[in-house]
Amino acid sequence: MASRDLQLIYGRNPILDALDEGKSFERIYMRDNLTGELEKLVRQRCKEQEIPLKKVPLVKLDRLAHNRNHQGVVGIGSIITYQEIDMMVPHLYEKGIDPILMLLDNVQDVRNIGAIARSAEAFGAHGLIISGKQAGMVTHDSLKASAGALARIHVCREKNTIKTIEALRAHGIKTVGTTLAQSTPIYNTEFSAPICLLLGSEGDGLHKSVEQACDQLISIPQNGDTDSLNVSVAAGVVLYEVQRQLTKTVK
């Protein structure tokens, strides 16, 4: 049931058994006109386990399952184990760590996700949060682009970025959004941990509502004519400045 880059599970019983066993899914696809007990059970399990569920046409499911008998439901299994914020953050605090986290809001490119994870680990971040309904999946290409970092750092997946910001704030973590809008340049920003750095999607950046929810907004000054940096490059620049300041503070 697997392809080169996706771990596929399809069919009524295999999907329900995997959900009952608590298997981690990147996403579950369901036929858009499916009704009845299967639709109800899958929708309920996905809601309980916070697994993204998307209803799609039959042709999409046929393509995913290579025209095998999927019975109207196909799941893409995760190749990494996701953690919950409410467990990850207290665990870091218990180890005496003030968390440095990265939150990707609807970043879609799987290689960007991997490249950001690589920079995050290299510059001492403790966790990566992949958030938003349009967020990309963690695939083998992501893992390759991360040079294995996705398997070595804490990774969480969340549906709603605003609620995630609220959860982080409840744990005493300051949220700092990177934006092109009017904001404080990173070289005029005093960084301190615990902190979560937010980066938006490749095309649109952070949504306005997400910017408004952040505790602070920062920007990366640029001299050239290019509108913006690639999101993975921006992540590396900001992470380097955070590490530089925190290392200087420690010394």
N, C-alpha and C positions, 0 to 999 in steps of 0.2 A: 504493500500500500504506500510505498514511498517513491518519490521522484528524485532527480538529482539534487534539488535544492530545497525541497519541501518534505516534511514528514506528514503524510496525508493519512487521515482516518475517515472512512466513509461508511454509510449504512446505519440503519437504526440501532441495532444492538452494539456494534463496535463504538459508536459515538456515545451512547448512554452509559455503557460500561466504563469508558474512559473518563467520562464526567463523574461518575460515581466513585471512581478510584482517585479523583482529584488530579488527573493529568493536566499539565499546563498547556494551554492552547494559545497560539497567537491570535487566531480568529476562527470563527465558525460561520460557514455560509449555508443558508437555507433557501430552498426554492421559494420564490416570491408568492406563490399561490398555495403553499402548503398549509393545510388546516388539520385539526384533529389532535389526538393524544400526543403524537410525536412532536408536533409544533409547540404544543403547550409545555411538554416536559423539557425540551431543549431550551426554549426561551426562559423558563424558570431557572434551570441550572446555570445558564449563562449569566442571568441577573445575579444569582446568589454568589457565583464565583468571579464576577466582574470580567467575563470574557466577552470581547467584542463580537456581536452577532450582526450579520449583514444578510438581508434577503436579496436574492439575485435571480435572474432568469435561468431556465433549465439549461440553456446552451452553455452558460458559465460553469455550472456544476458538471456537465458532461465533459467539458474541457479540463477542468481540474482533476476529475477522477479518471481521465483517459477513457471515457465512455463506458466505464464499468458501472455496475448496479449500485448507485449511491443512495437510492431511496429518498432523494430530496434533501440530503444533508451531507456536507463535507467539512471536516475540521482540519486545520493546519496546526500540527503540534509544535510546541516550542522546543528549540534546541538548547535553551538555557533555562535555568530555574529562576522564576521571578520571586521577589520578596515583597512583603507589605511594608509600607512606610511606618505604620504604627509598631512594627516589630524591628525594622532596620534601625531607625533613629535611636530608640532606647538602648538597643544593643551597642551602638557606637558610644553613646554617653556612658554606659556601664564600663566600657573599656578605657574611659578617660579621654575620649576623642571628641573634639568639637567638630561636627561634621562640615565638610565642604562637598556640596552636591551640585549636580548639573540637571536641569530640567529642560527637556526638548519638547516644545509645544507644536505638535502636528508636523514635525520634521518627517518627511516622507522617504527620502532616498536612503536605501538600506546601507549603502556604502558611507554616506555621511554619518549615519548613526554609528557605524563601526569606527570611522576615523575620529569622531568626537570621543568615543569611549577610550580609544588609544591615548588621545591627548589628556583626557581626564585622569587616567591612571598614571601617566607619565608625570603629571604636575601635582600629584598627591590628592586628587579628589577621592572621596570615599564611596560615592554612589552616583548612579545615573538613573534618572526618571524619564521614561518615555510616555508622553501624555497626549491625549486628544484622539478624537474619532478617526481622523485622517492620518494618524501616525503610521509610519512604516513598520514593517515587521523585522524581527531579528532573524536573518537567514544565514546560510553558510558564507555568503558574500560579506555580510556584516561582520561575522566572526573573523574572516580573513582580513578585512580592512582594519579591524581592531588589533591585529597581531596577537589575538588571543585574550585581549584585555576584557572583553565581554564575559569571559568565563572566570575572570579573576576579581572583578569588582562587584559590588552590590548593584543589582538592576531591579527597578520597579516599573510596573506598567499601570497607568491610571487613565480613566476615560475623560475626566473633567479637570482641566487645569486650574480653574478658579477654586474648586473644592480642594484640590491638592495644595494650592497656596495656603488655604485656610488651615489645612492639616499640618503643614510645615510650621506655620505661625504658632499653632497650639503647642508645638514642641520647642518653641523659642528660636526658630530658625528664620533669619532675615532673608527676604526674597528680593533679588536684584535682577531687573530685566535689562537686556541689551537691545537697544533700539536705535533707529536713525532719527527719531523725533528729538525735539529739544530736550536735552538731558545733560548730565554731568560727564565730561570726558573721563576716561578711565585713569588718566594720570593725575586728575584732581579728586579722585575718589579714594577714601580711606577704607580699605577692606579689612574685615575681621570675621573670624569664625565664631559661632556657626553661621553658615551662609548657604544659600542656594542660588545659583546663577541660571537665569532663564534665557533661552534662545528660541526664536520663532521659526516658522516654516521657510523653506527656500524661497518661495515667491513673495509672500506677504509679510514675513516677519511675525512679531507678536501681534495678536489681535488687540484692538483698542481696550476691550474689557479686561484683558490680561494685564496690559500695561497699567491700567488704573488700579488693579488689585495688588500690584507689586509694592513693596516698601520703598523702593528706589529704582530709578532708571539711569542707565549709563550708556555711553556711546564710545565708539572707537574712532578717533579723529583720522581723516583721510585727506591726502593732498591731491590725488589723481582724479580723473574724470569718471572712473567707474562708480556706479551708484552704491554698490555695497560689496562686502566680502562674501565669499562662500561661507556658509554657516559653520562648516568644520574648521575653516581658517579662523573665523571670528572666535570660535570656542577656544582655540589654542592661544590666541592673543590675550583674551581675558583671563584664562587660567594661568598663563605665565605671569601676568601682572599680580594676580592674587597671590601666587606662590612667592613671587619676589618680595612683596610687602610682608607677608607672614613670616618668611624666612628671615628677613631683616629685623622684624620685631623680636623673634626668638633670640637672635644673636645679640 
